[in-house]
Every structure is written in structure tokens, then in C-alpha cells.
Amino acid sequence: MIDFSLDSKQLEIVEKYKDFADRYMRPNARKYDQLAQFPWEIVKAAYNENMMNGPMSAEYGGSGHNIFNSALASEELGAGCVGIGICMDANTLALTPLYIGASDEQKKRLFGEIIEEKGVAAYALTEPNAGSDVAGIQSTAIRNGDKYILNGHKRFITNGSVSTFITVFALTNPEKGARSLTAFVVPTKSPGVEIVADMEKMGQRASIQTEFKFHDVEVPVENRIGNDGQGFLLAMKTFERTRTGVAALSVGNAREAYETSRNWAKKRIQFGKPITVNQGVSFILADMATEIEASRLITWKAAWAYDNKLRTANLLSAMSKLLATDVAMKVTTDAVQVMGGEGYSNDYLVEKMMRDAKLCQIYEGTNQIQRLVIGKGILK
């Protein structure tokens, strides 16, 4: 029997994260968007309330959520503010290679450092000439005794300049290309780590995307995650685990835009009646509600498939990311349209939600890459 109802523990998670969003995120969403400033006070509050690193086990400072329950939490964060929410979820992204590939000693040491500082980590895969093309990575980490010498260039690294450490992917044997891709933990303040600049962008302005250059950075062997050459597999397994988080953030963002525009439209009087009596408006709202529901269901199924170790998990996670982020872009744009000039103004947050939605279609694999993943999956 299929049951789509949430149990008491799941309802408690939803309520907990909704309450956090109500208290910290919604009241400050405009502030951090305008300042383009990392929301440290909100991240610290999340640590204090045991809401960071949700998918990690308690011994590593997490809540022990499975991926389904993490998706429930991420939807509420996305409804509160995607820009702030991604600051928290990107930390999970950066820690996931450690969680799935590091030794117990590494986990205790590095998770302990992040938790003690109430800090964040960054995930450095993307390069100027290697975005969706992970096999095109050119950064190198050449072993020299008990350390690696890291050189390279990374861009668009979320949480970058504010991070405690960076999970960096680099080639240990350039002649072997991507087969030698390896993951390392690099303290952000290490000698030779250059913060080139933080990116100026149109949306998700509360989060920080940084450009780094690495100049002969010495990385101890004990900071290598797994073995040489395991980086590509680690990166792909990380995305399989985290893509549903991006999908859920997008569902939350779309839901918030839909509810804002629907509630506004019910009170907006034109020609003596609320504009919702017009099919031109009610049909838009109907499509929004339907598409959000569909996005949520495929996100739930993808998370459920991962938790149950189904072979379809990777395919479904790509589908959920594709559908939910495309729907969020459409729904937030329609929300602005329903509200007209009010929606386009700074008096309401729907214009911000529209700007925030765009980036979700780009990071953790563009939606064009998701279609490639899906195409390969269905044609095997």
C-alpha cells in the first residue's frame, strides 16, 4: 500500500524548520539580499538549534536525517529564503564527500573543527573551463613525500571566502586525466590559497560564490579523502545524495511565491471584483499549484529511492532537480506576472524569489546536464 502521509517525526521536522524560517529567514530575507552579505547570525542560530548538517549522523554534529527527511527540511528553508537556505545546504554539500568517503579519524577531526567553530565548508569542483564537464578539470595535486602540492583555479564556489575549509577536487596524475581526480580537504587560510573575488550576482545574494587560485598549497596526505583517483566517483555520489536538496529548496521557493501571489490576488479588486474571478488569473494559479505538487512528489520519490538504495535513485534525483528547478523558475515568474507592478517592485519578495530561482537551474549540474543524465539512464 502506498501512503503519502507524513508520520509524527516528519511532521515535527517540517514544523521545526518552518518555525526557524518564520523567526530568522523571512524577516531577514530582504536585508541579506540587499547587503549581499553572508548571514552568519542565522547560521549560528541554526547550529544552536541543531539544524545544520541534517543528513549527517549525530556523532558528526548532524540530526541523523535520512535524505527524505532532509528534503522536508530543505523545502521549508527554500520557502523562508533560498539564498539563506543554500548557505546551510551548501555546507552539507561540502561535507558529503567526507561523510561518505573519509576515514573515522578524518571525520572526527574535520567535522569536529567545523562544529566547534560553528563554521561552514565549501565544495570546490567547478573551474573556469570545467563547469558541467568535470572531466575537464585542470587543477593538480602532485604528491611530494607526505604531502601534495596543489595548484589550480576554482570558480563559483559557494561559501568559499567564509569557509573554514574547502573540499577541493584535483588531478594527482594529469596524464591519466579524470581517472586521477582526487578529493582533498584544504583549510581556507592555508598559505598559497588566494581568494580572487566574491561573485556579484543577480540572485541568492545572501550566499557567497568565490573564485580561488591555489599556488603551491601544501596539503598533508591525511587530508586526502579516500585514495588517489576516487574523486570522480565521490563527486558523482555526492550529487546523487544532494540533488534532491536543491529540488526541495526550489519546491519551497515556488510554494512561497505561489502563496504570496494567490493571497495578494484574492484581495486585489479590479472592475469591482477580486482578480481571481478572471480565468486569466485563476488558470495561472491553477497551473502553479499543480506544478508545485508534481515537483514535490517527484522530489519525495527521488529521496525515498536513495534511502531505499534503489538503482533508480540517481535517475530520479536528476529528474527531481530538473523538474523542481524549472517549475520554480516558471512559478516565480508567474507570481510576478499575477501581481503586476507590485510583483516587480521591492514591496514584495516575489521578484527576489524569481531572481533566486534562476541559480537553482545552474548549480549542482545545469538542467541540460540533468537531461543528459536522464537520457543515459532511460536508454540503458
JOPEJO-V417298 format. One record per residue. N is the residue number from 1. RES is the residue in one letter. SS is DSSP state (H for helix, E for strand, L for the rest). PSI is psi in whole degrees, 0 to 359 (* if undefined). OMEGA is omega in degrees with one decimal (none if undefined). Layout:
N;RES;SS;PSI;OMEGA, N;RES;SS;PSI;OMEGA
//
This chain:
1;M;L;134;178.0, 2;I;L;133;-178.1, 3;D;L;117;-178.5, 4;F;L;4;179.6, 5;S;L;150;178.1, 6;L;L;144;178.9, 7;D;L;178;-173.6, 8;S;H;323;178.6, 9;K;H;318;-179.7, 10;Q;H;320;176.5, 11;L;H;325;177.5, 12;E;H;320;177.2, 13;I;H;313;179.2, 14;V;H;313;-177.7, 15;E;H;321;-179.3, 16;K;H;314;-178.2, 17;Y;H;328;174.8, 18;K;H;317;178.4, 19;D;H;319;177.7, 20;F;H;316;178.7, 21;A;H;321;179.7, 22;D;H;322;-175.4, 23;R;H;324;-171.3, 24;Y;H;325;-168.6, 25;M;H;306;-178.7, 26;R;H;316;-179.3, 27;P;H;340;-175.5, 28;N;H;4;-175.5, 29;A;H;313;-179.3, 30;R;H;319;-178.5, 31;K;H;308;-176.0, 32;Y;H;333;174.2, 33;D;H;316;-178.7, 34;Q;H;322;-178.7, 35;L;H;339;-172.6, 36;A;L;52;-172.7, 37;Q;L;138;179.5, 38;F;L;133;-173.0, 39;P;L;68;-174.5, 40;W;H;319;-176.8, 41;E;H;327;-179.3, 42;I;H;321;176.7, 43;V;H;316;178.3, 44;K;H;320;177.7, 45;A;H;322;178.4, 46;A;H;320;174.9, 47;Y;H;315;-177.6, 48;N;H;331;-178.4, 49;E;L;16;176.4, 50;N;L;50;-177.9, 51;M;L;5;174.6, 52;M;L;154;174.0, 53;N;L;40;-175.4, 54;G;L;317;-176.8, 55;P;L;359;178.9, 56;M;L;154;179.1, 57;S;L;161;-175.2, 58;A;H;326;-178.5, 59;E;H;342;176.6, 60;Y;H;25;172.4, 61;G;L;9;-179.5, 62;G;L;187;-179.7, 63;S;L;355;-179.3, 64;G;L;21;178.8, 65;H;L;142;166.1, 66;N;L;178;-174.7, 67;I;H;328;177.1, 68;F;H;311;-178.9, 69;N;H;328;175.1, 70;S;H;323;177.3, 71;A;H;322;176.1, 72;L;H;316;179.7, 73;A;H;316;-177.3, 74;S;H;327;177.0, 75;E;H;319;-179.8, 76;E;H;323;176.1, 77;L;H;319;178.8, 78;G;H;325;177.1, 79;A;H;327;179.1, 80;G;H;313;176.5, 81;C;L;116;-178.4, 82;V;H;320;-178.4, 83;G;H;316;177.9, 84;I;H;319;-178.9, 85;G;H;322;-178.0, 86;I;H;336;174.6, 87;C;H;323;179.1, 88;M;H;315;-177.8, 89;D;H;329;178.1, 90;A;H;332;173.9, 91;N;H;318;175.5, 92;T;H;317;177.7, 93;L;H;313;-176.9, 94;A;H;329;-178.0, 95;L;H;344;-175.9, 96;T;H;317;176.4, 97;P;H;323;175.2, 98;L;H;314;-175.0, 99;Y;H;323;-175.8, 100;I;H;345;-173.0, 101;G;H;349;-175.2, 102;A;L;163;174.9, 103;S;L;165;178.1, 104;D;H;321;179.4, 105;E;H;315;178.9, 106;Q;H;315;-179.5, 107;K;H;312;-178.5, 108;K;H;318;-178.2, 109;R;H;310;-171.7, 110;L;H;320;173.9, 111;F;H;321;178.9, 112;G;H;320;179.6, 113;E;H;313;-179.4, 114;I;H;316;-176.5, 115;I;H;317;-180.0, 116;E;H;320;-180.0, 117;E;H;347;-168.8, 118;K;L;48;-175.7, 119;G;L;189;178.8, 120;V;L;157;176.8, 121;A;E;167;-179.0, 122;A;E;151;-176.6, 123;Y;E;110;-172.5, 124;A;E;92;176.6, 125;L;L;314;-172.4, 126;T;L;141;177.3, 127;E;E;167;-179.9, 128;P;L;324;-178.9, 129;N;L;17;179.9, 130;A;E;85;175.9, 131;G;L;269;176.2, 132;S;L;335;-178.4, 133;D;L;82;-178.8, 134;V;H;328;-180.0, 135;A;H;347;179.8, 136;G;H;6;-179.2, 137;I;L;138;-177.4, 138;Q;L;347;178.3, 139;S;L;142;-177.2, 140;T;E;150;173.1, 141;A;E;99;-173.5, 142;I;E;127;-176.7, 143;R;E;138;176.5, 144;N;E;92;-177.6, 145;G;L;237;-177.8, 146;D;L;21;178.5, 147;K;E;165;173.8, 148;Y;E;147;176.5, 149;I;E;111;-173.7, 150;L;E;128;173.3, 151;N;E;142;178.4, 152;G;E;190;-171.0, 153;H;E;121;179.6, 154;K;E;147;179.9, 155;R;E;160;175.4, 156;F;E;43;-175.4, 157;I;E;107;-176.5, 158;T;E;137;-175.9, 159;N;L;7;-169.9, 160;G;H;291;-171.1, 161;S;H;346;179.8, 162;V;H;5;-173.2, 163;S;L;156;171.9, 164;T;L;316;174.3, 165;F;E;165;-176.4, 166;I;E;132;171.4, 167;T;E;106;-171.3, 168;V;E;136;176.4, 169;F;E;126;-178.0, 170;A;E;162;-179.1, 171;L;E;130;176.1, 172;T;L;346;175.4, 173;N;L;90;-174.5, 174;P;H;331;-179.7, 175;E;H;334;178.2, 176;K;H;354;178.2, 177;G;H;221;-173.9, 178;A;H;341;178.1, 179;R;H;344;178.3, 180;S;H;8;-178.8, 181;L;E;132;-174.3, 182;T;E;148;-178.8, 183;A;E;141;179.9, 184;F;E;153;170.8, 185;V;E;121;-176.5, 186;V;E;115;174.9, 187;P;E;133;-173.4, 188;T;L;333;-178.7, 189;K;L;13;178.9, 190;S;L;143;174.1, 191;P;L;134;-179.9, 192;G;L;350;175.4, 193;V;E;114;-179.0, 194;E;E;122;172.2, 195;I;E;106;-175.8, 196;V;E;309;-178.3, 197;A;E;155;167.6, 198;D;E;140;-173.7, 199;M;L;135;169.6, 200;E;L;128;-174.9, 201;K;L;167;-172.3, 202;M;L;333;-177.1, 203;G;L;175;-176.0, 204;Q;L;47;-172.2, 205;R;L;347;175.4, 206;A;L;337;179.2, 207;S;L;157;-176.4, 208;I;L;128;172.6, 209;Q;E;124;-168.1, 210;T;E;148;170.7, 211;E;E;127;-179.6, 212;F;E;150;163.8, 213;K;E;141;-179.3, 214;F;E;122;-176.5, 215;H;E;100;177.9, 216;D;E;47;179.3, 217;V;E;127;178.6, 218;E;E;120;-179.1, 219;V;E;116;179.9, 220;P;E;148;178.6, 221;V;H;326;-179.1, 222;E;H;353;175.8, 223;N;H;6;173.5, 224;R;E;135;179.1, 225;I;E;117;-176.2, 226;G;L;207;-178.6, 227;N;L;168;173.9, 228;D;L;137;175.5, 229;G;L;0;-179.7, 230;Q;L;3;-173.6, 231;G;H;318;-178.3, 232;F;H;314;179.1, 233;L;H;319;178.2, 234;L;H;317;-179.8, 235;A;H;317;-178.8, 236;M;H;320;178.4, 237;K;H;328;176.0, 238;T;H;312;-179.5, 239;F;H;322;178.4, 240;E;H;326;-178.4, 241;R;H;331;-171.2, 242;T;H;344;-176.4, 243;R;H;325;179.6, 244;T;H;336;175.3, 245;G;H;318;176.1, 246;V;H;318;177.8, 247;A;H;315;-177.8, 248;A;H;320;173.9, 249;L;H;318;-178.3, 250;S;H;322;175.5, 251;V;H;316;179.3, 252;G;H;317;178.5, 253;N;H;314;178.9, 254;A;H;317;180.0, 255;R;H;317;-179.2, 256;E;H;318;179.4, 257;A;H;317;178.2, 258;Y;H;311;-177.6, 259;E;H;322;178.4, 260;T;H;312;-177.6, 261;S;H;324;177.6, 262;R;H;312;-178.5, 263;N;H;324;177.4, 264;W;H;315;-176.3, 265;A;H;327;179.9, 266;K;H;337;-178.9, 267;K;H;351;-177.2, 268;R;L;116;-177.3, 269;I;E;125;172.9, 270;Q;E;137;-178.3, 271;F;L;32;174.1, 272;G;L;3;-177.8, 273;K;E;156;173.2, 274;P;E;143;-176.2, 275;I;H;346;179.2, 276;T;H;345;177.2, 277;V;H;346;179.8, 278;N;L;131;-179.7, 279;Q;H;328;179.4, 280;G;H;329;178.4, 281;V;H;313;-175.6, 282;S;H;327;179.1, 283;F;H;323;176.2, 284;I;H;313;-179.8, 285;L;H;322;178.8, 286;A;H;316;178.1, 287;D;H;319;179.9, 288;M;H;311;-178.1, 289;A;H;318;-178.7, 290;T;H;315;-177.4, 291;E;H;324;176.7, 292;I;H;316;179.9, 293;E;H;317;179.5, 294;A;H;319;179.4, 295;S;H;317;-179.9, 296;R;H;317;-176.9, 297;L;H;319;179.5, 298;I;H;329;175.6, 299;T;H;316;176.4, 300;W;H;316;-178.2, 301;K;H;319;179.2, 302;A;H;316;179.3, 303;A;H;318;178.1, 304;W;H;319;-180.0, 305;A;H;320;178.2, 306;Y;H;313;-178.8, 307;D;H;330;-179.5, 308;N;L;11;174.3, 309;K;L;40;178.8, 310;L;L;148;-179.8, 311;R;L;338;-178.4, 312;T;L;2;-173.2, 313;A;H;315;-178.1, 314;N;H;317;178.0, 315;L;H;313;-177.7, 316;L;H;325;178.5, 317;S;H;322;176.1, 318;A;H;318;177.9, 319;M;H;318;-177.7, 320;S;H;318;179.2, 321;K;H;316;178.8, 322;L;H;305;-174.4, 323;L;H;312;-174.1, 324;A;H;320;-179.2, 325;T;H;324;174.7, 326;D;H;318;178.2, 327;V;H;318;179.4, 328;A;H;320;178.1, 329;M;H;316;-179.4, 330;K;H;315;-176.0, 331;V;H;317;-179.3, 332;T;H;324;176.0, 333;T;H;317;178.1, 334;D;H;326;178.1, 335;A;H;318;175.1, 336;V;H;318;-179.4, 337;Q;H;315;179.0, 338;V;H;320;-175.7, 339;M;H;355;174.7, 340;G;H;225;-178.9, 341;G;H;326;178.5, 342;E;H;320;179.7, 343;G;H;329;-178.4, 344;Y;H;345;-177.2, 345;S;L;168;176.7, 346;N;L;1;178.8, 347;D;L;337;178.8, 348;Y;L;159;-175.1, 349;L;L;359;-176.2, 350;V;H;328;177.6, 351;E;H;325;175.6, 352;K;H;319;178.5, 353;M;H;323;178.1, 354;M;H;316;178.6, 355;R;H;322;-180.0, 356;D;H;325;-174.7, 357;A;H;326;-172.3, 358;K;H;317;-174.4, 359;L;H;332;179.1, 360;C;H;337;175.8, 361;Q;L;352;-172.2, 362;I;L;310;-174.2, 363;Y;L;166;-172.9, 364;E;L;38;-179.2, 365;G;L;115;179.4, 366;T;L;163;-179.6, 367;N;H;340;172.5, 368;Q;H;322;175.8, 369;I;H;323;177.2, 370;Q;H;322;178.4, 371;R;H;324;175.3, 372;L;H;316;178.9, 373;V;H;315;-179.7, 374;I;H;316;179.8, 375;G;H;315;178.4, 376;K;H;321;-178.5, 377;G;H;320;-175.7, 378;I;H;346;-178.1, 379;L;L;5;177.1, 380;K;L;*;none
//
